[in-house]
Amino acid sequence: MRPLVVIGDALLDVDLVGRADRLCPDAPVPVVEDATEQARPGGAALAAALAAADDREVVLIAPIAADSGGEQLRSLLSNQVRLIGIPIDGETPVKRRVRVNGQSIVRLDSGRVGAIIGALPAEAMEALRSAGAVLVSDYGRGLTGQPDVRAALRSGAPVVWDPHPRGAVPVQGVRLVTPNAREAAQTTGRTGTSLTDIGRQAEELIRTWKVGAVAVTLGSRGALLSYGSGAPLVVPAGQVAGGDSCGAGDRFAATAAGLLADGAVLTEAVIGAVGAATVFVAAGGAAGWASGVPAAGPAVNGTAEQVLARVRAAGGTTVATGGCFDLLHAGHIATLRHARSLGDCLVVCLNSDDSVRRLKGSDRPLVPAVDRARVVAALGCVDAVVVFDEDTPAAVLQRLRPDVWAKGGDYAGADLPEAALLHSWGGQAVAVPYLEGRSTTGLIRALIQTREDKHA
């Protein structure tokens, strides 16, 4: 498989993470104490590192300064990507965020824009010619305006262009451009934020830039993909409680470019990119990725582990419940809403298809697990869904260790099967109210009886 080539502006991102318990006596600003420094690749370097984390071969072509920041970038990227440096007369651009309690309170940028960039090395030209796909990661520092760079990007491989307001316009004919909503509005001069407005902005950008398609990223709303005419494709993002959006655009663009390199069509690439960006944000964004927070295995609102970790970090109460949820009915909704009211998140443990068959018989489930999970996860009272294959949820509960396990049904005063397990880590198993007479089995019987009556 041919490599993914990322070309663009490499930055060094640094987070200064501390605590703040008081205000400065001479100004209304927090006093940040015990700050620790966490460095990671930024800009095109982050996009390349994220693509490499997807177990693909990645080449990064970027200006790298001969200073301490450049050396730190090289060290951070070593053994991850193949780096082809472009000479630059300047210093490494550095973005420093001061963060307290998961929130940025100030960002300090250094590294002058407008440094002299050298010619594209022959090694870089060859890498672009042999690429499976190319990602242009523009951070407005002059590289994408270089004539030799623009000429080399017409090599024939599909190109994804992640633009910047201070950067050059995309090369004509690129496969996909991925502005965010602010960039699309700024470039077109259109200020509306409705899907109609954004669709018109995307169409105008396609005409102006003469590119194949535009995917406007909409943050928590997902992305809108337009080919310039016809109905656009809107890909919603899953709900994320908290999280950090830093680097989400790089995750989106790197995923889309990687999927195109694998032979995916644009719609598949954008759908996959929205899903990857959603999980990335839920796991803490670039800072979470750099610190090793897992960001794979998406549930709609992030993985169950990510949801629980966020709630625990905030001192909240975690709740889980379980079941087959084969045909979702009013009884299920009542149980789920009651369970969610017991804490600050709700994880649903869903029986797999094999598990349902063993429990309910060979004619069940009526709905496969992948669809049951999607339906349950779409409910506003559900924060994540995890599918388990055993007959009981004991193993998944042992892994998740929720504070509360909620069981729907007439269990008040009875010993719940999961009670002892929950007690082993200080949790509590409880029964929640249910609606009398509502069940999947009853629905199936009613459907069968209706069919028999029609044919009688």
ABEGO torsion letter per residue (X at the ends): XBBBBBBEBBBBBBBBBBBBABBBAABBBBBBBGBBBBBBBBEAAAAAAAAAAAGBBBBBBBBBBBBAAAAAAAAAABGABBBBBBBBBEBBBBBBBBBBGGBBABBBBBEBBGBBBBBBBAAAAAAAAABABBBBBBAGAGAAABAAAAAAAAAGBBBBBBBBAABBBBBBGBABBBBBAAAAAAAAGBABABAAAAAAAAAAAAAAAGBABBBBBAEAAEBBBBAGBEBBBBBBBBBBBEEBABGAAAAAAAAAAAAAAAGBBAAAAAAAAAAAAAAAAAAGEAAAAAAGBBABGBBAAEBAAAAAAAAAAAGBBBBBBBEAGABBBAAAAAAAAAAAAABABBBBBBBBAAAAAAAAEAAOBABBAAAAAAAAAABAABABBBBBABABAAAAAAAAGBABBBBBEBABGBBBAAAAAAAAAGBBBBBBBBBBGBBAAAAAAAAAAAAAAAAX
